[in-house]
Amino acid sequence: MVTKGWLIWGWLGFLLLINILIPWYVLADVPRFIGAFLFWTIWAAVAVASMFLVFARWRG
């Protein structure tokens, strides 16, 4: 059984991984910066929403 802590760390690790892979490797051949800018805008919204959910459920 996966605990909530491991699930949260896994999700944050996944966000970090795609933050590196998508703009620097997948979008590397895109001649315009708009692809990376759009990705980072969406990524930031997902990251902020994720942190809001984590902190809202924090018990301590």
Secondary structure by P-SEA (a helix, b strand, c coil): cccaaaaaaaaaaaaaaaacccccccccccccaaaaaaaaaaaaaaaaaaaaaaaaaccc
